[in-house]
Amino acid sequence: MSTQTYRASLLHFAAATSSPKLDYVFIADGLLVTRNGKVEFIGEYKDNINQYLGAVHHDFSGKLILPGFIDSHLHFPQTEMLASFGEQLLDWLTDYTFPVERKFENKDYASRIAKVFLNQLHRHGTTTGMVYSSVHKQATDALFEEAQKTDMLLIAGKVCMDRHCPDWLQDTPESAQRDSADLIDTWHNNGRLKYAITPRFAPTSTKEQLHALGELAQQYPDVYIQTHLSENHNEIAWVKELFPERKNYLDVYDHYNLLRKGAVFGHGIHLEQTEWQRLRETQASIAFCPTSNLFLGSGLFDLAKAQQENVPVMLATDVGGGTSFSMLKTLGEAYKICQLKGNQIDPMQGLYLMTQGAAVTLGLDDKIGNLNVDTDADFVILDPEFDELTTLRFENHRTPQDLIFALSMLADDRAIHATYVAGEPVYQAKKQTKEEAHNVT
């Protein structure tokens, strides 16, 4: 693969930080160099371009290069039911989610939706997702097969549920363990792919199934775990009815060996103090899903509390309860939730939670989440002035903080000029002009 150079403004976090408002790297006229799918160099354009004579040069002056976005919680089978009207969580699952997921027993259908799903991620600048498949093993195979075509770093898992769902969506403790193990052996660390053990949520798994999945988690200590936690008051009450012997919702997962570093719990809106403590002790994390929390009326996540408790948090769209694939829009909704909770999320903090912060939480910051040398060349090129209004908005204000904040309120997929995975373009808003791509001489 030839050496590629990119001229644009560059913005990223080079290391883990508790102060993203201050600890970011911004190069107004920057040079990013990639080779063989990796970042080879990052620095000032004028001081370094002469070292790369003969490379293929891409001039994106006036645009902004960021690390590819990381979406830590979303549902691939719910792509087609995004924006379905009018329910709270439990009724929404019954009325919309389960009927749609039945279609994924057909692998050809799953492959078709997987293509759309991954295209939408790339169209919105997302290069890594932590994804729930359906209960069907073949649908999970289809998703991984599609992701592998672009060498995408994707974390995904087959949903496991053996009760409180239609008979035609149920697996068993034995089949959930066996199918998950087969998928782990096939896909985990196959290229850039990763696996996540995925009980849907405690109410849809019997104690026997949770025990079987906990055994699997102990057998594969480097595999991720993903499920839901304390999203809705009725859900929490239901968990207490189903597991009266457990101290709280999180304790169900803890008891069955599903709580550890690398376990990601969607939502975590209504947590008890002891749950915050156990999340901190085990270094498990929360996926903050603002658009779905608002859409389903679930509640307002307390980001300030999570920070106070030192519990890692990542941003997530939660498609299809979430209403957009855009991580920029998701950041905008996170800002509004924090405002309603009486605090603020700084735009740089928000960017951190969907790039480097997420990568650190997932133990992947040596590969993704930043533009550091030797990391995988996953990045997005933003066009801040993508229409008349944004051109006016940025006429006199273009600090990094102002750019990210304004785009979190105003941007949609039109702001994504291009998305690159492992150094290759997987989405381009328009074909590059001759002026944008040429050999450096």
N, C-alpha and C positions, 0 to 999 in steps of 0.2 A: 504494500500500500504506500503510495507516494506521500511525501510530507505536504501537509496542508497548513496554510497560515490564514488567520482571521484577524482583521482589523476592526475594532469596535471598542466601546467602553466596556470594561470588565468589572464585575462585582461578585464577590464571594466571601465566604468565611474560611480562612485557611486552617483553623483549628477549632477544637471544642472550646466554648466560652460560656460563661454565665452573664456576660455583658455584650450581647450582640449589637446593642445600640452604639457601641464604641469600637468593638473588635472586628471590624470588617475591612476587606481590602477593596479599594476602588481605584481603577486606573482609567482616567478620562479618555486617553488615546492609547488603547492597549493592543497588545499582540498576543494572540493565543496560537500555539503551534501544536498540531497533532500528527502522530505517525503510528501506524499499525494499531489504531483503535485506542491509543493512549495519549494523554497530554504530555508533550515533550518540553514545552516552555510556556511561561507566562511572564509578561513584563511590558515595559514601555515600547511602543511601536517604533518611534524614530531612532531610539538608541540601539535597536536589535534587529530590525528588518534586514539589514545587509548581511546578516549571518545566514539568511535563508534564501539567497539568490537561487533561482531555478525551481523553487517550490511552487505549488499551485496556490495562488493568493486570492483570498476572498475579502473584498473591501466592503465592510458593513458600517462605515463611518456614520455617526448619528444614531446608531442602534446600540443595544445593550445586550451583552452576553452574560448569562447567569448559568449556574449549574442546573442540570435538568431537575424538574420538580419530583418530589417523592410523595406519593399519595398512600397513606398508611392504612386505609380501610375503605374498601369498596367491593361491590358485588357484581361480578361479570354477568350472571344470568338476568339481572334486573335492568340491563341496558335498555331494553325495549319498553319497559314499564315506567321509565322516568317520568315524573310529573303526573302521576295518577291521583285523582282527586280524593281528598276528604276523609282520612281515617287517622286514628292514633295507632300506635305500634302494633298491638296484638291483632286488632281487626284488619289492619293494613296487610299483615302477613297472610292472614286467612283469605282475604278477598282478592288480593292482587299477586302477592309474591309466590305463594305455593302453586296456583294454577299456571303461572308463567314458567316456573322452574320445571314443571312436568315435561315441557317440550325438549328439555336437554338430555333426555334419555336417548334421543336421536343424535348420534355424533356428527352427522353432516350438518344438522341444524346448529349444534353447538359450535362447529367450526365457522359457520357463516357469521354467527353473532360475535365470536371471538375476534374475527377480522374487524368488524365494526367497532367493537370495544377498544381494541388496541389502537386503531386509527384515531378514535376520539381522544384517547390519552395523548397520543403524539401531537394531534392537532392543537391540544391545549398546553403543550410544553411539559407533559409528564413523561418521564423516562423510566421510572420505577414505580410499581404499584404493589401493595400487599392485598391480595385479592381472594375473595370467597368464590369458589365455584359452586356448582349444584351438588346434590347428593350422588350424582352419577360419576363413576370413575372415568368413563369415556369422555365426558364433557371436560374433565380436568386435563386429560390427555390432549384434547383438542386445543385447549387454551395454551398449554405449554408448547405444543407443536407450533402454533402461530407465533408465540413470543420468540421461539428459537430462530425463526426465519430472519429476524432483525438483530439477533444476538442481544436481546433485551435482558436486563437484570430484573426478573419478575419473581416475586414471592407469592405462592398460591397454594391452596389446599382444597381437597374435596370436603364439602360440608358433611357432617355426621349428625344424624338425628334418627332416633328409633322410637319416638312417641310424640304425642300431641301435634301431629301433622297428618295429612292424608296418608292412607295406607300405601298409595302408589309413590310416595316420596320417602318411605321409611327404609333404613337399612337395619342392621342388627349390631350388637356389640362385636360379634365375630367378624362380620363382613366389613364393618367400619375399620377395625384394626387391620384386617388382611389387606383390604383395598388401599388403605393409607400407607401401609408398609410397602406394598408393591409400587405405589406412586413415588414414595421416598427413594426406593432403590433405583427407579427409572430416572427420576428428574432432579433430585436434590444434588446440587453441585455438578449437574450436567451442563457444562459451559458456564453461563452466568445465572442459571436458574436455581431457585431455592424453594424449599417446601415448608409449609406451615400446617401443623396438625390443627384441625378446624371443627370442633364441636360448635354447632350453630349458636346455641346458648343453653344454659343449664336446664331450662324447662323441657327442651326437646331431646334430651339425652337421659336415659335411665342411669341409675347408679352403676349398673353393670357396664354400660357403654363408657361412662366417664372413667371407670376403673381400667377398662381395656385401652383407652386412649392415653391414660396416665402411664400405663406400662410401656406403651410405644414411646412416649416422651422420654422415659428413662433409658430406653434402648437406644434412642437417637438424641443424644444431649445437644447436638449442634443444630437441630431442626427448630424452626420457629413454632410458636403456638399463637393462634388468634381465635378470639371469641368475643361475645358481647357481655357487658357488665353495667347494671344499674342505669339503664337508659330511661325507664318509665316506672312510675310509682306502682301501677298495677302489676307490672312484670316483677318488681321486687317483692310485692306481697305474695305473688304466685310462687316464687322461689322459696319463700319462707314456709308456705304450705307443703311444698314438695320435698323440702329438705329440712324438716323441723329440728333435726339433730345438729345442724350446722349453725355456727354463730351468726353468720351473715352471708350475703351473696358471694363475696369473694372467697369466703372460707370453703364454699363448695369446690371451687377449682383448686384451692390450696390443698384440701384433703385428698384430692385425686391426683396430686403431683402435676398439676397444670399451671403452676404459678412459679415463674423463674425469670431470670434475665432472658430476653428474647420472646417473652410472652407479651402480646399486645392486646389490650382490652378496649373494645370500642365503646366510647361514650363516657362512662364513669361520672354521670351527672350527680347522682344522689348517693354519695358515699358516706359511710360512718367513719369516725376517727380511727378506729382500729383497722379499717380497710386501707386508709391512707398510709398507716404505719406499715402494714404488710407489703403494700406496693413498694414503698421506699426500701424496706429491708431486703426484698428479693430483687430489686432493680427491674421489676416489670414496668410496663409503660401504658399510657392511655393515648388512644387516638381521639382527638378532639374533632367532632364532626358538626360544625355549626349549622350548615344549611339543612341537614336532616333533622337536627334537634329542633330547629324552628319550624320546619315543614310539618313534622309529626307532633308538634306541641309537647315535646318531651321535657323541656326545661333548659336552663341556662348553665352551661359548664362554668365552674369556678377556676379559671386559669391561675388567678392570684393564689388561691389555696394550694393548687398543685405545686406552684413555685415555692411557696412557703414550706411545703412538706417535702420538697426535693424529689418529686416524682416526675420522671421524664414524660414529656408530652410531645406528640406530633400532630400536625394538621392532616385532615382527611376529608374527602368529598362525601363519602358514604353513598355514592350512586348505587341504587336508585332511590332510596329515601332522600338522599341529597339531590339537589335540583340542577347541578351543573358539574361537568367534568373539569371546570376551570379551578385550579388552585389559587389563582389570583382572586377570583370572586369569593372563594372560600375564605381567604384572608380577610376580605372586606366584611363578610358576615361574622367572622370571629371578632373583628373590631367592634361591631355593633353589640354583640353579646357581652363583651367586656365592658362596654359603656353602660349597659343595663345592669351589670353587676357592680358598678361604681368604681371601675378601674379601667386602665387602658392597656392595649397591646401595641407597643411601638412597631412601626412597619418593619424595622430591621429584625426585631424579635420574631415577627411573623414569618419573614423570609427565612430566617434561621430554622424555624420549626418545620419548614417544608423542603429544606436542603441539608445543610451540614448537621443541624441538630437532629434531624430524623436519621441521617446516616450514622451519627455517633450512637444514637439509641439502639439502632439495629446492628451495631458492630461492623458497619460497612464503610466507614469514613476513609479507609485506605483505598476504596474503589469508587465511591460515588459521593455526591453531596457537595463537592467543591471542585475547584479547577487546579488543584495541586499537581505538580509534575508526577508522572507515573500512575495517576489515577485513570480510570476509564473515561474516555472522551464522550461523556453524556452531557450535553448542554443545550440550552435554548437561546435563540436570538430573538429579542423583543424589539418591536418597532413602537416606541412610545407614542409617536405622532401618526396614529393609524387612521385618523379621520379629522374632519375640520375642527371639532371641539377639542380633541387632545392636542392638535397642533397649536391651537390658541392657548390651551392650559399650560403647555410647556414652553411657551415663547420666552418667558423670563424666569422660570423656576425649574431647575433641573438638578438639584442635589439628589444624591442617592435615596435618602429618606423620602423626599417629596415624590420622586419618580415611583417608588414602590407603593407608597400610600395612595397616590392618585390612581395608579393602575389597578389597585385592589378595589377601587370604587367604580372605575370607568371602563376597565378592560374586558374584553371577551376574546374569542379565538382570533379576532382580527389583529390583536396585538402580537400574536405569535408569527414571526416572520419565517422561522425555520426551527426544526427540532432535530438534534443529532443523537444517535445512539451508537456507542463504540466507534465514534469518528465518522459515521455515515449518516447522510440525511434520511430521515424517515418521514419527515413532513416538510414541505415548502409551500408557503402561501402563494408564491408565484415562481416561475422559472427565473433563475439568476440571469441578469443581464451580462453582456460581455464586460461591462465596466466593473461588475461585482466580482467576477471570477476571471483571473488571468494569471499567467506565469510571471513570477517576479524576475526582472532582468536588471 
